[in-house]
Structures are given as structure tokens and as C-alpha cells.
Amino acid sequence: MADGEDIEIIERWCIVSDGTRYMTGESNNIHSQNRLAIGDSRIALVIARDEYTVKLNRSNRFLIDDYDSMDVLSYKLTKPFKLGGVYNGLGVMSFVLSEVNTEDDDNMELHIADYYKYFPKDANPGSSTGTTPGDNDGRRVWL
């Protein structure tokens, strides 16, 4: 980001679904009938292809949860599949995301991952998104 460059928040509608279809979660032992079920924390995201969404890649994280939820979950894009639903540059792209820890730079109220990497924490001291030292603004720290 260059000095003086404007930063804007881009919002897009998308479809989020259970990502366990990408992993069976079962491990078979050839010598016995035992099966081990493995939990999975993946979700699938389908989004329209445009000039912004085509830039999404493995470095991107998202906060995805119901807006009334107390504990917002963080996901990282782990499998981009940009060609499957696209023809002549139009269509939809599919991604698989895996759950990761939230970070200090996440804005839990706005559901925007890495928000404070681009917007200063004290930009609006009186607002609910501005912070002062010692404030509990809802962000979580994982140790």
C-alpha cells in the first residue's frame, strides 16, 4: 500500500457451505473392522468472479459466522479453484477454507479479518471500532 492510497472495504455476496464433502473423515484399518472418524473444520465458499474476487488466494483470511453469534470463527483460504465455474471470464469461483485462530488485527464487530492492518485502531476513538489502551473491544488473543 502506497502512502496516500485510499483503502476501501469490498463486500460481496457468497454461498458458504459445509466443507466436509472434501474430506471423508474416515480411516480404515485393513486388518480389522475399526473405523476412526476424524473431525473437520473446513467450509466451502462460492463467490462470483470479478476484478476483486479473482485476486483472492491462499494468503486471505475471513471471519465467517452468523452476525448474532458470540464467537466469530476465522478461516483461511487453503484451496482456490478459480476455473471450474468460469467461462469467458464470467461465472463463479470455489474455495475451500480451513478454520484458524483469530488474530489481534481482526475486527470482530465488523467481521473483517486483518482489518487493523489497514485501518488504525484509534481512527475513531469514540466509535465502537476505535480502541484505546486497556479497552476490551471483543478481540480475542490465542496463546
C-alpha atoms as an extended CHARMM CRD file, in Angstrom:
* protein
*
       143  EXT
         1         1  MET       CA              0.0000000000        0.0000000000        0.0000000000  PROA      1               0.0000000000
         2         2  ALA       CA              1.4790000000        3.3420000000       -1.0170000000  PROA      2               0.0000000000
         3         3  ASP       CA              1.1970000000        6.4830000000        1.1030000000  PROA      3               0.0000000000
         4         4  GLY       CA             -1.9630000000        8.3950000000        0.3530000000  PROA      4               0.0000000000
         5         5  GLU       CA             -3.6070000000        5.3820000000       -1.2870000000  PROA      5               0.0000000000
         6         6  ASP       CA             -7.2670000000        5.0230000000       -0.4120000000  PROA      6               0.0000000000
         7         7  ILE       CA             -8.3600000000        1.7320000000        1.0400000000  PROA      7               0.0000000000
         8         8  GLU       CA            -11.9150000000        0.5860000000        0.6580000000  PROA      8               0.0000000000
         9         9  ILE       CA            -13.7950000000       -2.3700000000        2.0320000000  PROA      9               0.0000000000
        10        10  ILE       CA            -15.2210000000       -4.5450000000       -0.7420000000  PROA      10              0.0000000000
        11        11  GLU       CA            -18.3140000000       -6.5910000000        0.1110000000  PROA      11              0.0000000000
        12        12  ARG       CA            -19.6510000000       -9.4860000000       -1.9490000000  PROA      12              0.0000000000
        13        13  TRP       CA            -22.4850000000      -11.9640000000       -1.5270000000  PROA      13              0.0000000000
        14        14  CYS       CA            -21.3360000000      -15.5670000000       -1.4330000000  PROA      14              0.0000000000
        15        15  ILE       CA            -22.5530000000      -19.0570000000       -0.6380000000  PROA      15              0.0000000000
        16        16  VAL       CA            -20.9290000000      -20.7900000000        2.3350000000  PROA      16              0.0000000000
        17        17  SER       CA            -21.4850000000      -24.4920000000        2.9180000000  PROA      17              0.0000000000
        18        18  ASP       CA            -20.0900000000      -27.3860000000        4.8980000000  PROA      18              0.0000000000
        19        19  GLY       CA            -16.6830000000      -28.3470000000        3.5680000000  PROA      19              0.0000000000
        20        20  THR       CA            -16.5980000000      -31.9020000000        4.8880000000  PROA      20              0.0000000000
        21        21  ARG       CA            -17.5410000000      -33.2230000000        1.4590000000  PROA      21              0.0000000000
        22        22  TYR       CA            -13.9130000000      -32.5120000000        0.5200000000  PROA      22              0.0000000000
        23        23  MET       CA            -12.6530000000      -34.9580000000        3.1510000000  PROA      23              0.0000000000
        24        24  THR       CA            -14.3740000000      -38.2280000000        4.0230000000  PROA      24              0.0000000000
        25        25  GLY       CA            -13.1010000000      -38.1690000000        7.6080000000  PROA      25              0.0000000000
        26        26  GLU       CA            -12.7540000000      -41.9290000000        7.7940000000  PROA      26              0.0000000000
        27        27  SER       CA             -9.6600000000      -44.0330000000        8.1800000000  PROA      27              0.0000000000
        28        28  ASN       CA             -9.9480000000      -47.7790000000        7.6110000000  PROA      28              0.0000000000
        29        29  ASN       CA             -7.7190000000      -50.4210000000        9.1110000000  PROA      29              0.0000000000
        30        30  ILE       CA             -7.2740000000      -53.2380000000        6.5700000000  PROA      30              0.0000000000
        31        31  HSD       CA             -6.8510000000      -55.8990000000        9.2690000000  PROA      31              0.0000000000
        32        32  SER       CA             -9.9510000000      -55.0740000000       11.3190000000  PROA      32              0.0000000000
        33        33  GLN       CA            -13.3620000000      -53.5210000000       11.0830000000  PROA      33              0.0000000000
        34        34  ASN       CA            -12.3930000000      -50.4900000000       13.1910000000  PROA      34              0.0000000000
        35        35  ARG       CA            -13.0830000000      -47.0560000000       11.7740000000  PROA      35              0.0000000000
        36        36  LEU       CA            -11.7790000000      -43.7740000000       13.0370000000  PROA      36              0.0000000000
        37        37  ALA       CA            -13.9430000000      -40.7070000000       12.4110000000  PROA      37              0.0000000000
        38        38  ILE       CA            -11.8780000000      -37.5460000000       12.0500000000  PROA      38              0.0000000000
        39        39  GLY       CA            -13.4560000000      -34.1540000000       12.6780000000  PROA      39              0.0000000000
        40        40  ASP       CA            -13.0460000000      -31.4770000000       10.0550000000  PROA      40              0.0000000000
        41        41  SER       CA            -13.1890000000      -27.7130000000       10.2950000000  PROA      41              0.0000000000
        42        42  ARG       CA            -13.4420000000      -26.8440000000        6.6190000000  PROA      42              0.0000000000
        43        43  ILE       CA            -16.0400000000      -24.8270000000        4.7930000000  PROA      43              0.0000000000
        44        44  ALA       CA            -16.6520000000      -24.2440000000        1.1050000000  PROA      44              0.0000000000
        45        45  LEU       CA            -17.1880000000      -20.7700000000       -0.3160000000  PROA      45              0.0000000000
        46        46  VAL       CA            -18.6190000000      -19.9780000000       -3.7590000000  PROA      46              0.0000000000
        47        47  ILE       CA            -18.3740000000      -16.3790000000       -4.9420000000  PROA      47              0.0000000000
        48        48  ALA       CA            -18.9470000000      -14.5220000000       -8.2120000000  PROA      48              0.0000000000
        49        49  ARG       CA            -15.8050000000      -13.8660000000      -10.2330000000  PROA      49              0.0000000000
        50        50  ASP       CA            -14.9800000000      -10.1810000000      -10.6370000000  PROA      50              0.0000000000
        51        51  GLU       CA            -11.9480000000       -7.8810000000      -10.6490000000  PROA      51              0.0000000000
        52        52  TYR       CA            -11.6160000000       -8.1430000000       -6.8390000000  PROA      52              0.0000000000
        53        53  THR       CA            -12.5340000000      -11.7580000000       -6.0880000000  PROA      53              0.0000000000
        54        54  VAL       CA            -10.1300000000      -13.0800000000       -8.7380000000  PROA      54              0.0000000000
        55        55  LYS       CA             -7.3090000000      -11.7350000000       -6.5190000000  PROA      55              0.0000000000
        56        56  LEU       CA             -8.2610000000      -13.9990000000       -3.5780000000  PROA      56              0.0000000000
        57        57  ASN       CA             -5.5780000000      -16.5490000000       -2.7900000000  PROA      57              0.0000000000
        58        58  ARG       CA             -4.0530000000      -18.6440000000       -0.0190000000  PROA      58              0.0000000000
        59        59  SER       CA             -2.9350000000      -15.5910000000        1.9470000000  PROA      59              0.0000000000
        60        60  ASN       CA             -6.5200000000      -14.4350000000        2.5990000000  PROA      60              0.0000000000
        61        61  ARG       CA             -8.3760000000      -14.9330000000        5.8790000000  PROA      61              0.0000000000
        62        62  PHE       CA            -12.0700000000      -14.3750000000        6.5900000000  PROA      62              0.0000000000
        63        63  LEU       CA            -14.2980000000      -14.0510000000        9.6650000000  PROA      63              0.0000000000
        64        64  ILE       CA            -17.3850000000      -16.0980000000        8.8820000000  PROA      64              0.0000000000
        65        65  ASP       CA            -20.2660000000      -16.6310000000       11.2560000000  PROA      65              0.0000000000
        66        66  ASP       CA            -23.8000000000      -15.5170000000       11.9960000000  PROA      66              0.0000000000
        67        67  TYR       CA            -23.8040000000      -11.8290000000       12.9910000000  PROA      67              0.0000000000
        68        68  ASP       CA            -25.6390000000      -12.7210000000       16.2220000000  PROA      68              0.0000000000
        69        69  SER       CA            -23.0200000000      -15.3010000000       17.2100000000  PROA      69              0.0000000000
        70        70  MET       CA            -20.8940000000      -14.5610000000       20.2850000000  PROA      70              0.0000000000
        71        71  ASP       CA            -17.8270000000      -16.4210000000       18.9560000000  PROA      71              0.0000000000
        72        72  VAL       CA            -16.9500000000      -15.4820000000       15.3910000000  PROA      72              0.0000000000
        73        73  LEU       CA            -14.8160000000      -18.0700000000       13.6120000000  PROA      73              0.0000000000
        74        74  SER       CA            -11.7780000000      -17.3040000000       11.4770000000  PROA      74              0.0000000000
        75        75  TYR       CA            -10.9620000000      -19.1840000000        8.2680000000  PROA      75              0.0000000000
        76        76  LYS       CA             -8.0080000000      -19.1730000000        5.8840000000  PROA      76              0.0000000000
        77        77  LEU       CA             -8.3300000000      -19.8870000000        2.1870000000  PROA      77              0.0000000000
        78        78  THR       CA             -6.4990000000      -23.1770000000        1.5940000000  PROA      78              0.0000000000
        79        79  LYS       CA             -7.6960000000      -24.3960000000       -1.8020000000  PROA      79              0.0000000000
        80        80  PRO       CA             -8.5010000000      -21.9020000000       -4.5530000000  PROA      80              0.0000000000
        81        81  PHE       CA            -10.3500000000      -23.3380000000       -7.5590000000  PROA      81              0.0000000000
        82        82  LYS       CA            -10.8840000000      -20.3950000000       -9.8750000000  PROA      82              0.0000000000
        83        83  LEU       CA            -11.6170000000      -22.1480000000      -13.1810000000  PROA      83              0.0000000000
        84        84  GLY       CA            -14.3670000000      -24.6940000000      -12.5160000000  PROA      84              0.0000000000
        85        85  GLY       CA            -17.3750000000      -22.4040000000      -12.8330000000  PROA      85              0.0000000000
        86        86  VAL       CA            -15.9470000000      -19.7450000000      -15.1450000000  PROA      86              0.0000000000
        87        87  TYR       CA            -16.4790000000      -19.3160000000      -18.8870000000  PROA      87              0.0000000000
        88        88  ASN       CA            -15.1040000000      -16.3450000000      -20.8530000000  PROA      88              0.0000000000
        89        89  GLY       CA            -14.1960000000      -14.5950000000      -17.6010000000  PROA      89              0.0000000000
        90        90  LEU       CA            -17.7160000000      -14.8210000000      -16.1480000000  PROA      90              0.0000000000
        91        91  GLY       CA            -19.1000000000      -17.1620000000      -13.5200000000  PROA      91              0.0000000000
        92        92  VAL       CA            -18.2830000000      -18.3090000000      -10.0090000000  PROA      92              0.0000000000
        93        93  MET       CA            -15.1560000000      -19.4660000000       -8.2210000000  PROA      93              0.0000000000
        94        94  SER       CA            -14.9900000000      -22.0650000000       -5.4650000000  PROA      94              0.0000000000
        95        95  PHE       CA            -12.7210000000      -22.0740000000       -2.4410000000  PROA      95              0.0000000000
        96        96  VAL       CA            -12.0890000000      -24.3850000000        0.4940000000  PROA      96              0.0000000000
        97        97  LEU       CA            -11.3110000000      -22.6380000000        3.7700000000  PROA      97              0.0000000000
        98        98  SER       CA             -9.9260000000      -24.1490000000        6.9840000000  PROA      98              0.0000000000
        99        99  GLU       CA            -10.6010000000      -22.8210000000       10.4630000000  PROA      99              0.0000000000
       100       100  VAL       CA             -7.6990000000      -20.9130000000       12.0360000000  PROA      100             0.0000000000
       101       101  ASN       CA             -7.2520000000      -18.7920000000       15.1570000000  PROA      101             0.0000000000
       102       102  THR       CA             -8.4670000000      -15.2100000000       15.2710000000  PROA      102             0.0000000000
       103       103  GLU       CA             -5.7450000000      -12.5530000000       15.4180000000  PROA      103             0.0000000000
       104       104  ASP       CA             -5.2950000000       -9.1770000000       17.1160000000  PROA      104             0.0000000000
       105       105  ASP       CA             -5.8060000000       -7.3920000000       13.8000000000  PROA      105             0.0000000000
       106       106  ASP       CA             -9.2900000000       -8.8830000000       13.2930000000  PROA      106             0.0000000000
       107       107  ASN       CA            -12.3170000000       -6.6340000000       13.7500000000  PROA      107             0.0000000000
       108       108  MET       CA            -14.8090000000       -8.9920000000       15.3690000000  PROA      108             0.0000000000
       109       109  GLU       CA            -17.6550000000       -6.4720000000       15.3630000000  PROA      109             0.0000000000
       110       110  LEU       CA            -17.4490000000       -5.8300000000       11.6120000000  PROA      110             0.0000000000
       111       111  HSD       CA            -16.4680000000       -9.4520000000       10.8190000000  PROA      111             0.0000000000
       112       112  ILE       CA            -13.3920000000       -8.3400000000        8.8720000000  PROA      112             0.0000000000
       113       113  ALA       CA            -10.1500000000      -10.3040000000        9.1980000000  PROA      113             0.0000000000
       114       114  ASP       CA             -6.9080000000       -8.2800000000        9.3120000000  PROA      114             0.0000000000
       115       115  TYR       CA             -8.9160000000       -5.0250000000        9.4950000000  PROA      115             0.0000000000
       116       116  TYR       CA             -6.4580000000       -3.2710000000       11.8040000000  PROA      116             0.0000000000
       117       117  LYS       CA             -3.5320000000       -3.9650000000        9.4730000000  PROA      117             0.0000000000
       118       118  TYR       CA             -5.0650000000       -1.3830000000        7.1340000000  PROA      118             0.0000000000
       119       119  PHE       CA             -7.1520000000        0.8820000000        9.3780000000  PROA      119             0.0000000000
       120       120  PRO       CA             -5.6480000000        2.4450000000       12.5290000000  PROA      120             0.0000000000
       121       121  LYS       CA             -7.0930000000        1.2200000000       15.7950000000  PROA      121             0.0000000000
       122       122  ASP       CA             -7.5100000000        4.7690000000       17.0800000000  PROA      122             0.0000000000
       123       123  ALA       CA             -9.0130000000        6.2440000000       13.8870000000  PROA      123             0.0000000000
       124       124  ASN       CA            -12.3500000000        6.8960000000       15.5860000000  PROA      124             0.0000000000
       125       125  PRO       CA            -11.6740000000        6.9380000000       19.3470000000  PROA      125             0.0000000000
       126       126  GLY       CA            -15.3280000000        7.4740000000       20.2350000000  PROA      126             0.0000000000
       127       127  SER       CA            -16.6740000000        4.7360000000       17.9690000000  PROA      127             0.0000000000
       128       128  SER       CA            -17.1200000000        1.0890000000       18.7450000000  PROA      128             0.0000000000
       129       129  THR       CA            -14.3070000000        0.1880000000       16.3000000000  PROA      129             0.0000000000
       130       130  GLY       CA            -11.7570000000        2.5930000000       17.8050000000  PROA      130             0.0000000000
       131       131  THR       CA             -9.6870000000        1.4020000000       20.7420000000  PROA      131             0.0000000000
       132       132  THR       CA             -7.6550000000        2.8930000000       23.4940000000  PROA      132             0.0000000000
       133       133  PRO       CA             -5.1140000000        1.0100000000       25.6070000000  PROA      133             0.0000000000
       134       134  GLY       CA             -6.8840000000       -1.2760000000       28.0380000000  PROA      134             0.0000000000
       135       135  ASP       CA            -10.2070000000       -1.3230000000       26.1850000000  PROA      135             0.0000000000
       136       136  ASN       CA            -11.8910000000       -4.6810000000       25.7510000000  PROA      136             0.0000000000
       137       137  ASP       CA            -13.1880000000       -4.3530000000       22.2100000000  PROA      137             0.0000000000
       138       138  GLY       CA            -14.1130000000       -8.0130000000       21.7860000000  PROA      138             0.0000000000
       139       139  ARG       CA            -10.9670000000       -9.1430000000       20.0050000000  PROA      139             0.0000000000
       140       140  ARG       CA             -9.5480000000      -12.4310000000       21.2430000000  PROA      140             0.0000000000
       141       141  VAL       CA             -5.9710000000      -13.4240000000       21.7110000000  PROA      141             0.0000000000
       142       142  TRP       CA             -4.9260000000      -17.0630000000       21.4650000000  PROA      142             0.0000000000
       143       143  LEU       CA             -1.9140000000      -18.1220000000       23.4920000000  PROA      143             0.0000000000
